[in-house]
Amino acid sequence: VVLSHKHIIARIQTRDMDLYELPEMGTSLMVVPNYHSAGIQQILKNVHRPMALVIMRQFEVAAFLSTVTRERVQSCTLIPTMIKRIIDFPDLHRYNLSSLIQLRYVSAPMPPDLLRKAMAALPGCSFTQGYGMTEGSATTLSVEDHTLEDKHAQDYEKKLRRLRSVGRAIKNVEIK
C-alpha cells in the first residue's frame, strides 16, 4: 500500500493528538518493527514532536524494563502479547516504570481483562489503541475510552463494549 506524504503528515497532525500529552524533548521507545506502519508512524511522530527515540533490536521483557527505567521512557508502542509478558514478569516490581506516561497498543485485539491488569500495573500510564489497515493508518481508541472508573453500571458496560471493538470513527476517518 502506498501512503502519500500528505496523508502521513495529516494523520500525525490531526489524529495523534495524544502525542501532545508528552513533553517536548522526552523519550520514546520503539520495539515494533520499523518496516511496519506502526513503526514508521512512531518514527515520524517522534520527529514531529520532537522526542528522542530509543530503538530496541528485539523485544525481551527484562531488556525492555531495564531500558524504560534507565532511559526514563515516557511513550511506547507495543502489541498485546508484549504487554501480557510485561505484566506477568515475576520481577516487574524491581523496575521503576514511573516515567512511562503513554502506552499505545497495536496490531491485535486487547482482551479487556488484560487491559485492566495492565492499567493496574501501570497506574500513571494512559493507554490508547491503534487498530486498522495500513492504508487507513490505524483508527484509534482514545485515552478517554480507557477510563473504566464509571459510577453507573450502564456507562461501564458501554465502555467495556467499546474496548472490545475497534473504537469510534475519529477525525478525518470515514467508515463504510
C-alpha positions as CSV (number, residue, x, y, z in Angstrom):
1,V,0.0,0.0,0.0
2,V,1.3,3.4,-0.9
3,L,0.7,6.2,1.6
4,S,1.3,9.7,0.4
5,H,3.5,12.1,2.3
6,K,0.4,14.4,2.7
7,H,-1.6,11.5,4.2
8,I,1.0,10.6,6.8
9,I,1.6,14.3,7.8
10,A,-2.2,14.9,8.1
11,R,-2.5,11.8,10.2
12,I,0.2,12.9,12.6
13,Q,-1.2,16.4,12.9
14,T,-4.9,15.6,13.2
15,R,-5.2,12.1,14.7
16,D,-2.4,11.7,17.1
17,M,-3.4,14.4,19.5
18,D,-2.4,12.1,22.3
19,L,1.1,12.9,21.2
20,Y,0.7,16.4,22.8
21,E,0.3,14.9,26.3
22,L,4.0,14.1,26.1
23,P,6.7,16.6,27.0
24,E,8.8,18.0,24.2
25,M,12.3,16.5,24.2
26,G,11.0,13.5,26.1
27,T,11.9,9.9,25.2
28,S,10.0,7.3,23.3
29,L,10.9,3.6,23.0
30,M,10.5,1.7,19.7
31,V,10.2,-2.1,19.9
32,V,7.8,-2.7,16.9
33,P,9.5,-3.3,13.5
34,N,10.4,-0.1,11.7
35,Y,9.1,-1.6,8.4
36,H,5.6,-2.0,9.9
37,S,3.2,1.0,9.6
38,A,3.2,1.4,13.4
39,G,7.0,1.6,13.5
40,I,7.1,4.1,10.6
41,Q,4.5,6.3,12.2
42,Q,6.2,6.2,15.6
43,I,9.5,7.4,14.0
44,L,7.6,10.2,12.2
45,K,5.7,11.2,15.3
46,N,9.0,11.5,17.2
47,V,10.4,13.7,14.6
48,H,7.3,15.9,14.6
49,R,7.1,16.3,18.3
50,P,10.3,16.3,18.7
51,M,11.4,13.5,21.1
52,A,14.4,11.2,21.5
53,L,13.7,7.7,20.1
54,V,15.4,4.7,21.7
55,I,15.2,1.7,19.4
56,M,15.4,-1.9,20.6
57,R,16.6,-4.6,18.2
58,Q,14.0,-7.1,19.5
59,F,11.6,-7.4,22.4
60,E,12.8,-9.1,25.6
61,V,10.9,-8.3,28.8
62,A,13.9,-7.7,31.1
63,A,15.7,-5.6,28.4
64,F,12.5,-3.6,27.8
65,L,12.0,-2.9,31.6
66,S,15.7,-2.0,32.0
67,T,15.6,0.4,29.1
68,V,12.4,2.1,30.3
69,T,14.0,2.5,33.7
70,R,17.4,3.6,32.5
71,E,16.2,6.0,29.7
72,R,13.2,7.3,31.6
73,V,11.0,6.3,28.6
74,Q,7.7,8.2,28.5
75,S,6.0,6.7,25.5
76,C,6.0,3.3,23.8
77,T,4.0,1.3,21.2
78,L,3.5,-2.4,22.0
79,I,1.4,-5.3,20.9
80,P,-0.9,-7.0,23.5
81,T,1.2,-10.1,23.8
82,M,4.2,-7.9,24.8
83,I,2.0,-6.2,27.4
84,K,1.0,-9.6,28.8
85,R,4.6,-10.7,29.1
86,I,5.5,-7.4,30.9
87,I,2.7,-7.6,33.5
88,D,3.3,-11.3,34.1
89,F,7.1,-10.8,34.5
90,P,8.0,-12.0,38.1
91,D,10.5,-9.2,38.8
92,L,8.3,-6.4,37.4
93,H,8.2,-4.7,40.8
94,R,12.0,-4.3,40.7
95,Y,11.8,-1.8,37.9
96,N,10.9,1.9,38.0
97,L,8.4,2.4,35.3
98,S,7.0,5.7,36.7
99,S,8.3,7.7,33.7
100,L,6.0,5.7,31.3
101,I,3.0,8.0,30.8
102,Q,1.6,6.8,27.5
103,L,1.4,3.3,26.0
104,R,-0.2,2.6,22.7
105,Y,-1.1,-1.0,21.7
106,V,-1.5,-2.1,18.1
107,S,-1.8,-5.0,15.7
108,A,-4.0,-7.3,17.7
109,P,-7.1,-7.2,19.9
110,M,-6.6,-6.4,23.6
111,P,-8.6,-8.6,25.9
112,P,-10.4,-6.3,28.5
113,D,-9.1,-8.4,31.4
114,L,-5.5,-7.9,30.2
115,L,-6.1,-4.2,29.7
116,R,-7.5,-3.9,33.3
117,K,-4.4,-5.7,34.6
118,A,-2.0,-3.5,32.6
119,M,-3.8,-0.4,33.8
120,A,-3.5,-1.6,37.4
121,A,0.2,-2.4,36.9
122,L,1.0,0.9,35.3
123,P,-1.3,3.4,37.1
124,G,0.4,6.5,35.9
125,C,0.2,5.5,32.3
126,S,-2.5,6.3,29.8
127,F,-3.5,3.8,27.1
128,T,-4.5,4.2,23.5
129,Q,-5.3,1.7,20.8
130,G,-4.2,1.8,17.2
131,Y,-6.2,-0.5,15.0
132,G,-6.7,-0.7,11.3
133,M,-5.3,-1.4,7.9
134,T,-2.1,0.1,6.7
135,E,-4.0,2.2,4.1
136,G,-6.1,3.6,6.8
137,S,-3.1,4.4,9.1
138,A,-5.0,2.8,12.0
139,T,-8.0,4.1,13.8
140,T,-7.7,4.8,17.5
141,L,-9.4,4.2,20.8
142,S,-8.5,7.3,22.9
143,V,-7.3,7.8,26.4
144,E,-11.0,8.6,27.4
145,D,-12.1,5.2,26.0
146,H,-9.7,3.6,28.5
147,T,-11.1,5.2,31.6
148,L,-13.2,2.5,33.3
149,E,-14.0,4.2,36.6
150,D,-17.6,4.9,35.9
151,K,-20.1,5.0,38.8
152,H,-23.0,4.0,36.6
153,A,-23.2,0.4,35.5
154,Q,-24.6,1.3,32.1
155,D,-21.7,3.6,31.3
156,Y,-19.2,1.0,32.5
157,E,-20.8,-1.7,30.2
158,K,-20.8,0.7,27.3
159,K,-17.1,1.4,27.8
160,L,-16.3,-2.4,28.0
161,R,-18.2,-2.9,24.8
162,R,-16.1,-0.2,23.1
163,L,-12.9,-1.7,24.4
164,R,-13.9,-5.0,22.7
165,S,-14.4,-3.1,19.5
166,V,-12.2,-1.2,17.1
167,G,-13.4,2.1,18.6
168,R,-15.2,5.1,17.1
169,A,-14.5,6.9,13.9
170,I,-12.1,9.7,14.6
171,K,-11.4,12.9,12.8
172,N,-10.9,12.5,9.0
173,V,-12.0,8.9,9.0
174,E,-15.0,7.6,7.1
175,I,-16.3,4.1,7.9
176,K,-18.3,2.2,5.3
